[in-house]
Amino acid sequence: QLQASGGGLVQAGGSLSLSCAASGRTESTYAMGWFRQAPGKEREFVAAIAWSVGRDNYANSVEGRFTISRSDAKNTVYLQMNSLKPEDTAVYYCAASPRRAATMYLKEYNYWGQGTQVTVSS
């Protein structure tokens, strides 16, 4: 199970931090990712991190503004979002993949959290 939290309303230029707590069979999870879906748009990749080696991967649109990290002890993945823009407004989903690499491909994730709303006002 994946439980995402930390969304909310923030002004443009502000920051938010999302968390995703994993429970259950975490030993089979290698990569964790964040995706987002804005109204009327397809779900898109945001960031991913390989579980065991900590390598990360970012969408071009968030590179340099967002940081993904994880706590092995807490089985939790974080997404620190800085310099937020109105176009970052979406429902953010965390997901788990059995792939070892920090994959950006939605189809390679087989467990999904419930989503948390992030709204950035202009």
Residue frames as qw, qx, qy, qz and C-alpha x, y, z in Angstrom:
[[0.000, 0.886, 0.464, 0.000, 0.00, 0.00, 0.00],
 [0.395, 0.174, 0.001, 0.902, 1.07, 3.55, -0.72],
 [0.167, -0.839, -0.484, 0.183, -0.23, 6.52, 1.21],
 [0.381, 0.375, 0.085, 0.841, 0.46, 9.97, -0.20],
 [0.264, -0.840, -0.412, 0.235, 0.08, 13.16, 1.81],
 [0.437, -0.403, 0.040, 0.804, 1.18, 16.77, 1.95],
 [0.222, 0.472, 0.501, 0.690, -0.74, 18.44, -0.85],
 [0.111, -0.697, -0.452, 0.546, -2.46, 21.78, -0.49],
 [0.311, 0.889, 0.255, 0.217, -2.86, 25.30, -1.79],
 [0.549, -0.466, 0.074, 0.690, 0.16, 27.53, -2.24],
 [0.289, 0.899, -0.009, -0.330, 0.96, 30.75, -4.07],
 [0.783, 0.558, -0.086, 0.261, 3.23, 30.78, -7.08],
 [0.251, 0.709, -0.476, 0.456, 6.86, 30.76, -6.00],
 [0.617, -0.528, 0.406, -0.419, 6.04, 28.87, -2.84],
 [0.235, 0.336, -0.912, 0.031, 6.99, 25.38, -1.69],
 [0.856, -0.219, 0.100, -0.457, 5.28, 22.16, -0.70],
 [0.007, 0.406, -0.913, 0.034, 6.56, 18.81, 0.43],
 [0.858, -0.024, -0.220, -0.463, 4.80, 15.56, -0.43],
 [0.283, -0.398, 0.855, -0.176, 5.29, 12.26, 1.35],
 [0.817, 0.101, -0.394, -0.409, 4.50, 8.71, 0.31],
 [0.437, -0.424, 0.740, -0.285, 4.59, 5.98, 2.93],
 [0.651, 0.203, -0.657, -0.320, 4.93, 2.41, 1.68],
 [0.567, -0.303, 0.655, -0.396, 3.73, -0.62, 3.60],
 [0.939, 0.221, 0.130, -0.231, 3.39, -4.27, 2.86],
 [0.910, 0.051, 0.241, 0.333, 5.81, -6.12, 0.58],
 [0.096, 0.958, -0.198, -0.184, 8.35, -3.31, 0.26],
 [0.558, -0.440, 0.615, 0.342, 11.19, -5.79, -0.27],
 [0.603, 0.354, 0.628, 0.343, 9.99, -6.27, -3.83],
 [0.226, 0.954, 0.193, -0.040, 9.95, -2.54, -4.57],
 [0.708, -0.006, 0.122, 0.696, 12.97, -1.13, -6.34],
 [0.179, 0.188, 0.151, 0.954, 11.93, 2.27, -7.69],
 [0.020, 0.687, 0.603, -0.405, 9.48, 4.88, -6.47],
 [0.223, 0.254, 0.374, 0.863, 8.02, 7.61, -8.59],
 [0.166, 0.557, 0.412, -0.702, 5.80, 10.64, -8.54],
 [0.167, 0.355, 0.663, 0.637, 3.36, 11.34, -11.33],
 [0.159, 0.392, 0.347, -0.837, 0.76, 14.07, -11.73],
 [0.154, 0.451, 0.771, 0.422, -2.48, 14.55, -13.58],
 [0.119, 0.214, 0.115, -0.963, -4.06, 17.90, -14.32],
 [0.554, 0.468, 0.526, -0.444, -7.74, 18.19, -15.30],
 [0.681, 0.681, 0.055, -0.264, -8.27, 17.07, -18.87],
 [0.302, 0.723, -0.619, -0.060, -4.69, 15.88, -19.27],
 [0.899, 0.032, -0.434, 0.042, -2.96, 12.53, -19.17],
 [0.720, -0.670, 0.124, 0.134, -1.00, 11.42, -16.16],
 [0.561, 0.724, -0.304, 0.261, 2.62, 12.45, -16.57],
 [0.807, -0.125, -0.320, 0.481, 5.95, 11.60, -15.01],
 [0.189, -0.965, 0.076, -0.167, 7.40, 13.99, -12.44],
 [0.004, 0.704, -0.678, 0.213, 10.29, 12.28, -10.66],
 [0.964, -0.117, -0.220, -0.091, 11.58, 8.86, -9.67],
 [0.159, -0.720, 0.646, -0.196, 14.20, 7.39, -7.41],
 [0.726, 0.133, -0.674, -0.007, 15.81, 3.97, -7.42],
 [0.730, -0.641, -0.090, -0.220, 15.20, 2.42, -4.01],
 [0.902, -0.303, -0.031, 0.307, 18.50, 0.76, -3.34],
 [0.647, 0.069, 0.071, 0.756, 21.04, 3.09, -4.88],
 [0.125, -0.727, -0.291, 0.609, 19.26, 6.44, -4.60],
 [0.214, -0.009, 0.465, 0.859, 19.67, 7.52, -8.21],
 [0.292, 0.616, 0.501, -0.533, 16.96, 9.91, -9.33],
 [0.243, 0.256, 0.644, 0.679, 15.32, 11.07, -12.53],
 [0.131, 0.555, 0.366, -0.736, 13.23, 14.18, -13.25],
 [0.443, 0.724, 0.493, 0.192, 10.92, 15.50, -15.88],
 [0.420, 0.292, 0.095, 0.854, 12.38, 18.49, -17.70],
 [0.200, -0.730, -0.291, -0.585, 9.54, 20.67, -16.46],
 [0.644, -0.753, -0.078, -0.115, 10.52, 20.21, -12.81],
 [0.811, 0.088, -0.188, 0.548, 14.29, 19.73, -13.03],
 [0.313, 0.294, -0.224, 0.875, 16.03, 22.09, -10.64],
 [0.396, -0.425, 0.062, -0.812, 12.82, 22.91, -8.72],
 [0.888, -0.300, -0.019, -0.348, 11.74, 19.52, -7.37],
 [0.125, 0.504, -0.834, 0.185, 13.78, 17.04, -5.37],
 [0.898, -0.196, -0.269, -0.290, 12.88, 13.44, -4.73],
 [0.059, 0.496, -0.783, 0.370, 14.37, 11.59, -1.78],
 [0.810, -0.262, -0.445, -0.277, 13.67, 8.55, 0.35],
 [0.345, -0.558, 0.626, -0.421, 14.08, 7.19, 3.85],
 [0.536, 0.110, -0.831, -0.099, 14.85, 3.50, 3.97],
 [0.069, -0.026, -0.812, 0.579, 14.12, 3.36, 7.67],
 [0.380, 0.301, 0.411, -0.772, 10.68, 4.88, 7.25],
 [0.355, 0.315, 0.823, 0.312, 9.85, 3.28, 3.88],
 [0.180, 0.854, 0.348, -0.343, 8.88, 6.76, 2.78],
 [0.491, 0.262, 0.349, 0.754, 9.56, 8.76, -0.35],
 [0.050, -0.743, -0.268, 0.612, 9.42, 12.54, -0.41],
 [0.440, 0.538, 0.373, 0.614, 8.97, 15.15, -3.10],
 [0.226, -0.621, -0.180, 0.728, 10.16, 18.62, -2.19],
 [0.375, 0.655, 0.482, 0.444, 8.63, 21.13, -4.57],
 [0.268, -0.568, -0.097, 0.772, 10.09, 24.64, -4.71],
 [0.063, 0.323, -0.326, -0.886, 9.42, 27.63, -6.95],
 [0.357, 0.402, 0.843, -0.031, 5.99, 26.28, -7.72],
 [0.123, 0.096, -0.385, -0.910, 4.14, 27.52, -10.78],
 [0.651, 0.178, 0.230, -0.701, 0.42, 27.52, -11.60],
 [0.719, 0.337, -0.498, -0.349, 1.12, 24.86, -14.23],
 [0.167, 0.235, -0.916, 0.279, 2.24, 22.52, -11.44],
 [0.587, -0.039, 0.376, -0.716, -1.38, 22.33, -10.31],
 [0.636, 0.121, -0.694, -0.315, -2.49, 18.69, -10.45],
 [0.878, -0.397, 0.155, -0.219, -3.27, 15.62, -8.45],
 [0.193, 0.643, -0.737, 0.070, 0.04, 14.05, -7.53],
 [0.971, -0.126, -0.054, -0.196, 0.36, 10.28, -7.29],
 [0.200, -0.614, 0.763, 0.020, 3.13, 8.18, -5.87],
 [0.931, 0.222, -0.153, -0.247, 3.83, 4.81, -7.39],
 [0.539, -0.525, 0.654, 0.078, 6.07, 1.79, -6.90],
 [0.740, 0.525, -0.347, -0.237, 7.88, -0.20, -9.57],
 [0.926, -0.257, 0.240, 0.134, 9.70, -3.53, -9.46],
 [0.669, 0.636, -0.108, 0.370, 12.24, -2.07, -11.83],
 [0.689, -0.353, -0.169, 0.610, 15.65, -1.31, -10.33],
 [0.312, 0.166, 0.145, 0.924, 16.17, 1.92, -12.28],
 [0.114, 0.489, 0.378, -0.777, 14.36, 5.18, -11.59],
 [0.247, 0.317, 0.754, 0.519, 12.04, 4.64, -14.51],
 [0.191, 0.223, 0.058, -0.954, 9.90, 7.41, -15.97],
 [0.351, -0.067, -0.716, -0.599, 7.47, 5.06, -17.71],
 [0.590, -0.205, 0.242, -0.742, 4.02, 4.89, -16.18],
 [0.890, 0.047, -0.317, -0.324, 3.42, 1.32, -17.37],
 [0.595, 0.250, -0.682, 0.344, 6.38, 0.09, -15.35],
 [0.176, -0.227, 0.581, -0.762, 4.70, 1.04, -12.08],
 [0.441, -0.248, -0.815, -0.281, 2.28, -1.50, -10.68],
 [0.347, -0.584, -0.640, 0.359, 1.30, 0.00, -7.32],
 [0.074, 0.526, 0.156, 0.833, -0.29, 3.41, -6.95],
 [0.091, -0.269, -0.591, 0.755, -1.26, 5.66, -4.09],
 [0.154, 0.700, 0.686, -0.126, -4.54, 7.52, -3.88],
 [0.296, 0.580, 0.251, 0.716, -3.29, 10.94, -5.00],
 [0.290, -0.643, -0.366, 0.608, -2.98, 14.28, -3.27],
 [0.314, 0.858, 0.322, 0.246, -4.11, 17.61, -4.70],
 [0.446, -0.335, 0.018, 0.830, -1.59, 20.38, -5.27],
 [0.243, 0.861, 0.404, 0.191, -2.98, 23.76, -6.27],
 [0.459, -0.214, 0.021, 0.862, -0.72, 26.69, -7.12],
 [0.170, 0.888, 0.407, -0.126, -2.40, 30.08, -7.37],
 [0.539, 0.422, 0.131, 0.717, -1.03, 32.89, -9.51]]
